[in-house]
Amino acid sequence: MKYKKYLMWAGLILTMCLVGLVTTQPLLIKAIYAKYKSTDQFLTFEGDARIKYEQGAEQYAVTLNNSLDESQKAVEVALGAKFKKPISIYICSSQDVFNEYVYLSKNVRGAVYWGKLFLSPGAFNRGSLAKLTKHELTHYLFYTHLGERAHIEGIPLWFREGIAEFVANGGPKFTQGRSIQRFLSVKERESYLSGSLDFWFTTEDPSDAVSNGTVNWVLYKVGALLVHYLHDLSPQQFEELIKKLLAGQRFEKAVYSEYGRDIQTLRSEFTKYIQNAH
Ligand SMILES: [Zn+2]
């Protein structure tokens, strides 16, 4: 009898915990669901095993096939590193399916989740596919070296997005012979200097980059410009920095050992540089 009573209480508590979890942590539940959601329905593109697509998305697979070699090479050259695992890109047949794997905004067109790279039809209908692919492949290259945890814990969000944009921009040649200040509009410059974007350099919450369902691109832009700035300060130290990060060294330590000062100091220098723009 006593045993039955304990069992009943245990069941009740477990149910309450589950209800609590579902109501307070909907994102966590979606994340767990996404992790275990099967990708078995994706077909492999004939002639390129890197590309997987859902029925109905074959024309997107053909389009991706035309530029993937070039995008992969651009990423490897810009980062001075190779992918440690084969690339797998999953092209979803609809935005809804994409969002079942990637529980971000409906406007997101591509993302690396749980070690897989997903693209939505939007990747092929809006903006530059090559730029998006290079951005996501940069995340993926870091993932193949560091795995999910090391990647999230070792490198701040702004740098992960900034380096992805740096590569998508075409790497060093984007700012070659041009002053970085010129890439910011008057409004963007004012917004950066007002301090209203400062949170971006400390947050670890990707949803901070999204407001009203739309990605706040100015955050990605200033982050990327700081990455370009670090590169242009010393291309050689930058190359070494990337090597150290890919080897698993923590960001702060790697920056300090290469640049001889911490990232806060370097960002202050970047801010002064932006302030002095004419
Ligand atoms: Zn990204």
Boltz pocket constraint, residues with backbone or C-beta under 6 A from the ligand:
constraints:
  - pocket:
      binder: B
      contacts: [[A, 135], [A, 139], [A, 160], [A, 161], [A, 164]]
      max_distance: 6.0
